[in-house]
Amino acid sequence: MTDGQIVTLTTDFGLADPYVGAMKGVMLSIVPHAHLVDITHQIPPQGVRQTAFVLYAVWPFFPPRTVHLVVVDPGVGTQRRPIAGQTAHGFFVGPDNGVFSYVMAQEPVSSLVELVDPQYRLAPVSQTFHGRDIFAPAAAHLAAGVPLHRLGPAVSDPVTFAPPALSVSPGQVRGEVIYIDHFGNAITSIGRLSWEGDLLSLQPAFAEDGPSGTRIPAPQAYVSAGGQELRGVRRTYGEVDAGEVLALVGSTGHLELAVREGSGADALGLQSGDAVELRW
């Protein structure tokens, strides 16, 4: 191990309880010089799909060989498998419940194992806190340089869920809300979008059908969501007045529904899974 190996943490534990601290204590006992980076501990309880999006949004920005530890685990203590996988960009440790679905869709997994070797666990293993007793030790040992294959047998059939709806056809893209952030911005599956003058180029991240490189005239486009229709896709919140609803391209390159200085999800009555349509 090199000093300063990065381990990220993403959980639904919140910050009021001892759970996050216990996992950090376990990891630092194994690899004292690790850099523990909190992504978030405010995932909605049991929010597996929200977790998948958060990982999708952050993992590309970390150095290679970062260990990403995820504990959003409604099936803790059941027959669901604890797993760890390796890609060209790092390691991913957590429950086999779909939390890595979007990562696996974007990044080939070179190796995947079930975390069963007792020497890389705490003993005894709690039936309700695998984050402390299984996942945190595994992440720490990977950060310390233990080869992935030593943690358990290979897995060939990880649990994944279907990608969010995204269908591209001439003059139209149909998607859905996939995440609502702290500000109330409703992030959709319509992406990734990039600006080319007043045109938006679409390179679908989650396409069921349709071509890549679709060009969309942003000022003339219409966005339908929550029973409302918005004219134009904006670059910034500042293009509209305070309290006004708008559609814009967010930092992830996905279409978002927002309100300047307010909540787009509240204004439009949106929640995850709601349909969104972009046409021109």
Stockholm file with secondary structure:
# STOCKHOLM 1.0

chainA/1-280         MTDGQIVTLTTDFGLADPYVGAMKGVMLSIVPHAHLVDITHQIPPQGVRQTAFVLYAVWPFFPPRTVHLVVVDPGVGTQRRPIAGQTAHGFFVGPDNGVFSYVMAQEPVSSLVELVDPQYRLAPVSQTFHGRDIFAPAAAHLAAGVPLHRLGPAVSDPVTFAPPALSVSPGQVRGEVIYIDHFGNAITSIGRLSWEGDLLSLQPAFAEDGPSGTRIPAPQAYVSAGGQELRGVRRTYGEVDAGEVLALVGSTGHLELAVREGSGADALGLQSGDAVELRW
#=GR chainA/1-280 SS CCTTCEEEEEESCCSSSSHHHHHHHHHHHHCTTCEEEEEESCSCTTCHHHHHHHHHHHGGGSCTTEEEEEECCTTTTSSCCEEEEEETTEEEEEESSSTTHHHHHHSCEEEEEECCCGGGSCSSCCSSCHIIIIIHHHHHHHHTTCCGGGGSCBCSCCCCCCCCCEEEETTEEEEEEEEECTTCCEEEEEECEEEETTEEEECCSSCSBSCSSEEEEGGGCEEEETTEEEECCBSCGGGSCTTCEEEEECTTSEEEEEETTBCHHHHHTCCTTCEEEEEC
#=GC SS_cons         CCTTCEEEEEESCCSSSSHHHHHHHHHHHHCTTCEEEEEESCSCTTCHHHHHHHHHHHGGGSCTTEEEEEECCTTTTSSCCEEEEEETTEEEEEESSSTTHHHHHHSCEEEEEECCCGGGSCSSCCSSCHIIIIIHHHHHHHHTTCCGGGGSCBCSCCCCCCCCCEEEETTEEEEEEEEECTTCCEEEEEECEEEETTEEEECCSSCSBSCSSEEEEGGGCEEEETTEEEECCBSCGGGSCTTCEEEEECTTSEEEEEETTBCHHHHHTCCTTCEEEEEC
//
